[in-house]
């Protein structure tokens, strides 16, 4: 599947999305990372973090925990980088 993802696709990710992807890659596989920790590690404000997570999810690089629970101004509660996201980051990051 990573063969279908090209350098141009990676370059189209904004810097905030790349920062979130790198931070999530630092956690072990299968670990859900709560939004407050992603915020602390990236330094992104709510709007930028919401946009980055939405973009990464649409690109199928991360998975968002489906829950009605939210944390303050954030549109999600927890996320994790999936295998595809790790492969893309390893290849292009």
C-alpha positions, 0 to 999 in steps of 0.5 A: 500500500505504501507503493501507492503513496508518493513523495508528492503526497507526503510533501502535500502534508503541512508541517503541523501534520508531519509534526503530529505524525513524527510525535505519534511514531515515537510511541509503541505500536498499538498505543493510543495517545491522548490529545493532551499528550499530543498537544504537549509534545507538538505545541500545536494549538487546538485548531492546528492540531484538529486540522492536522489530525483530520488531514492525517486521518483522511490520508489513512496515516493515523486512526482516531479512537471512535468515542463520543468523549472529547477533550475540551476544544479538540475534535478527538480524544485519542489517536494512534499511528497505524502501520501505513503511517509508520511505513510512509514516515520511514520511507519519506520522513 
